[in-house]
Amino acid sequence: MPWSCCSGRWPWRTAFPRSDRRTVRRRCWWWALWSGGRWSRGGDTGPGSCSPGTGSLCFPCCPVTGTSCTPRRYDVEQPVWSAPADDAATAAALQDRFAALLGQEPDGVWAAPGRVNVIGEHTDYNGGFALPMALPHRTYAAVRRREDGVLRLASAQRRGLWEGRVEDVRRDGVCGWPAYVAGVAAVLAERVGAEAVGVDVLVDGHVPVGAGLSSSAALSCSLAVALRDLVPGLSQMSVEDLVTACVRAENEVAGAATGGMDQTVSLRAVDGHLLLLDARDFTVVPVAWTLPQHEVLVVDTRAHHSLADGQYERRRRTCEAAAAALRLTSLRELSADRLDDADVRSVLAGIPDAPARVRHVVTENDRVLDLVAGLREQDASRVGALMTASHVSLRDDYEVSAVELDVAVEAALGAGAEGARMTGGGFGGSAIALVRREEVDVVAAAVLAAFVTAGLTPPVFLEAAPSRPAGRVL
Ligand code: GAF
């Protein structure tokens, strides 16, 4: 059987047919509980040789599959925190690195933030509501304009230099992270011509990648603001038009059918505020964070998430099919009290998965507005309860959660968080919890312990303070 309990994830998700997974999971949990008293702290990874007090956790092998394995060692006892980079120092270092790599000084350094979405998930492409905030974690781009329509793209995190012509980007296709940068140039070239948007770029990402925190939007938005500042023909572009360009780059060049929330908050965030997005017309209203005793703790589960693997798009197409069958422009037009109408039920019954998917979208829109009201009333327990209800809906109706996200949510709630939920597209990525400031360390430690107990890769934690939008740093 292609599985070992010591592999660090819950491989039963892929290794077993759906009908068998619950049984395997239940047995593994029993094993985890039963053997819990025998786990020992130690520094040796050899079977049975853990010695106390040296600071890592040894795990026994799960006997369900019968595979032999070495006890897993985790060198993480304390939660690991991801701190935002210092803007000035990061930009100055990137400037130097750019000059060393590409032979000339850049024209400047720009940065764009990642985001967490407090509530309103999978609603943006349904014309609904969302409530994201910009993270203090940003992606930096040192950029130098060229005159020849060539793009040369490098990353501080990756090897190699990607090079191509702006006019070839759409025809030839671009893979991986360069697609998010080249895509922006290709879309903006429609306004000013390909020659005008050729650039050398060195990016330095400080938004965790694959964590559901919009590192991709941060990447494209950092170049979008740079090109607006550098290319005379783009200087009059509104921030709304920049958002549209970045969304098109992601949809048309990177191949991810995303809905626009991430680019909106990266480019239009208001420092210290959440952003109430109405995706029917992409208007935004800043919403003040009114819970000074509480903060949003982000748990990057390190279960890699991707929006370009088909699952995200499948849900989007189901929602669009449901709206069309109901003769609506988008699911935004459907209110929760109509979900039980016989005609609505009979239409949705004809589309696979639609009843549950639609229920999530419609109820989630209501939860966003309720949560904003809760914030205005400074009612932390109402805000928290709505976050948790959102998670349940995403897990059970929209089916975009993952074991890692559920473990994080359960552990955070068990340790006293007011509420917790997955954030972003799902299938891995990050969870968030609303936590009293003085309990942040306790909740993080409880989540870490739950991951270790479940045999999951230890998560990384971020403190999410609502932060500023994309712009020039240097
Ligand atoms: C991803 C997408 F990019 C967003 O547009 C949004 O749909 C989100 O998933 C789910 O709410 O972040």
Boltz pocket constraint, residues with backbone or C-beta under 6 A from the ligand:
constraints:
  - pocket:
      binder: B
      contacts: [[A, 117], [A, 120], [A, 121], [A, 122], [A, 123], [A, 124], [A, 125], [A, 212], [A, 214], [A, 258], [A, 259], [A, 260], [A, 261], [A, 262], [A, 307], [A, 424], [A, 425], [A, 426]]
      max_distance: 6.0
